[in-house]
Amino acid sequence: MNSEKNTKDFGHIKSFVSHRAHMTPSQKEAFDRLMPVWGIPYEPKTLDLQATYQRTAPTILEIGFGMGETTLKIAQARPEDNFLGVEVFPSGVGALLRRIDDHQTENIRIIQHDAVEVVRDMILPATLAGVHIYFPDPWPKKRHHKRRLIQPPFIQLLASRLAPGAYIHCATDWENYAEQMLEVLSGCDLLRNQYDQFAPRPDYRPQTKFETRGLNLGHGVWDLLFSRNDQPNPEKLLLER
């Protein structure tokens, strides 16, 4: 079976709602002025990462970066890596562009588009050094779980874009979603869990104010860290026969 064909052809339910488009004047000014500098337009063709960043370096994809606070801190702490942020909401894009400008951080680029289509159409197989998906919309109502980003077809596609040994790092503060993430990531034959189940928060992921407040109130946060596995899992092969 051609797994690449499968990942190309699968349909998906969008994991976001498009009406959340309000921007503050500051975000709008940054968006209009800086998107031509640090933004990459979505196109259904392969993105040349070396030309985009004007260097050869490991590239980390971040899906749904929100207001970009965590993205900026990680990019500053890891100047040797390239960071490609994908976000649909213009307010978040404007906020991150403002942060990039304020801190003169040059290793971040932004695509404002549906992440599934970006990964499918613009990222070559086996090219990413890592993927960050932090606190995606949990769609807490059971009837809305189908809208969650972490679903088997997308994870299979995403894993195919990882270079050997590269990683996927997810984090959520919804236990039910954490359990779904663990099941979906564990079920992908291209990935292996770096821990028995959930991972401790890696040092490179800063703890946000929102997260700290939640932890102080007794809320949980679950990290998952999986890496690209190019050795077939014999147990899975037996189950597939």
N, C-alpha and C positions, 0 to 999 in steps of 0.2 A: 504494500500500500504506500502511495506517495504522500508522506506527511507534509511536504512543502505545499503540494496542491491543496491538501486539506486546509492548511492555515491560510492559504490565499483565498479560498472560496467561502470560508465560514461567514455567516451573517452575525451581527451582534446587536444587542439592545443597548442603547446609549446609557452610560452610568451617570449621566448628569442631566440637569434641566437647563435649557438655554436662556430662560428669562432673567437669570441672575446676572445682569449686565451693568449695573450701576457703577460708575466710577466717580471718585472725588475729583475736584479740579486738579489737584496735584498728580493724581494717577493719570488723568487724561493728558496733562501736559507732558509727563514722562513717556506715556505711550506714544503720543504723536511725534515727539522729538527723538526718542531713543529706539523705537522698534526698527526703524531703518538701519540702525547701527548694530544692534545686538539680536535682532529678530531674524528668523528664517521663515519665508513663506512656505506653507504646505504645498507640495507638488507631488503628484503620483509618480515620482521617479527617485532613484537612489541618491541619497545625500552623500557627497564627497566630504568625509570628516576631516581629512588632512587639509583640503582647501578651505573648509569652513573655519577652522581654528588656526590656519597657517602654521601648523606644526603637526608632528606625529606624537600622539600621547594617548594613554588609556582614556576611553570615553565612558562616562557614567550617565545613564538616562534616568531622569527623575520624572515620574508621572504624577501630575496633580500636586504642584508645589505650593498651592495656597497663596499666601502673601509673600512667600519667598525668604522668610527669615532663616529657616533651617538650610535652605539651598545656599544662601550666601555664606553662612558660617562654615559649611562643609567645604565649599569651593575655596574659601580663604585658607582653610587649614590644609588643603590638598592642592596647592598650586601646580603640582606636576600632573594633575588629571584635568581632562576636559569634562565639562558638565553641560548636558543638553536637557533643559527643562521643558516639559510639555504641559500646558494648562489651557483650559477652554475659557475661563472667565477673565475678561479684560481688566477687572479691578486687580486681580492677583498679578497679571502680567505687568500692569502699570506700576504696582508696588515693587515688584522685583527689579524692574528697569530702574526705578528710582534708587534702590539699594545699590545696584551695580554702579550707577553713576556716582553716587555719594562716596562709595568706597573704592572706586577705580579698579574694580575686579574684572579682569579681562578673559577669564577662562569659562565663562557662562554664555550660552546661546539659548534662545527661546523660540519655540514653535507654539503658536496659539491655534490648536486644532484638537480634534478627537485623537486620543493617544493610540487607540486600536488601529486607526488608519495610518497614523504616522509610522508605527512599528511595522505594519504590514507592507506599506508602500515605499518608505524612505530609508529603512535600515537594512543593510545587507546581512545575511546570515553570518554568524560567528564573528561579529565585529565588536560587540559591546564588552567592556570590562566589568560592568555592573549595572544593576537596576535598583532604584530606590522607589518604593511606594509607601508613603507615610500617611497614615490616617485617612484613607480614602473614604468616601461617603459610605456609611454602613447600611443605608437603606434598611432601617431596623424592622419595619413591618414585614411580616413573613411573605405577604403577597408581592412585596417589592424586592425580595432577595434576588430575583432574576436580573435586576438592574445592577447588582454588585459587579465591580470591575474584575475581581478575582474569580474567574470561571475557567474550566478546563481548556476550552479552545484557545482562549487568549494566552494562558500560561504556556501552552504548547508552542504557540507562535513566538512568545517572548523568549522562551528558553532556546529556541532555534537561532535567535539573534545573539546569544551569548557566545563569546569565545571560550575555548576549553579552559576550565578552572575559574571562569567568571562567576559572579554571584547575583542573586536576587535577595534583596532585603526589604521585608514588609513590616509594618507596625500598625497596630490598631488598639483602640481603647474599648472595643466592643468584643466581649468574650465569645459571643456566638459567631461573629465574623472571624475571629481568630481561629476558632475551631474549623470553620469552612476553609480558611486559607491553608491551614495545616493539612487538611484532607486533600485539597486540590493540588497543592505543591508536592505533597508526598506521592500523589498519583501520576505525576508527570515523569515519564521514563528517562527524560533528559536531565533530571535534577536529583540531587541527593541532599538530605538534611545534614547540616554541619553539627547539629545537636540532636539529642534524643527526641525532643519535641520542640519546645519554644527556646529561644536564645536569650541570653542576657543582652541588655542594650549595649551595642558596640560604642567605644569611646568616640568614634567619629560622628555619631548621631547625637547632636546636642539635645538636652531636655528643654522643651519650650516652657514658657510661663504657664500656658494653658495646661500642659501635661503635669507640671509641678503642682499646680493647684488641684488637679484631679487626684493625683497621688496622695496629697495631704488630706483629701476627703475620703480616702480609702478606695478610690477607683483603681482598676487594674489597667496595665498596659502590657501588650504582648508583642514581642519581636520574633520574627522568623527569618532565618538565614539559611538559604539553600545555595548550592553551587552547581555549575554545569558538570554533568557526569557523562563522560563519553564511554564508560564501560557499562554495557547492558546489565541490568539487575536480573540475575538468573531466576529469582522467585517470580518476577513479573513475566519473564519469558515463558515459564512453565504455566502460569495462569492464562496466558494468551493462546496457548496451544489447544 
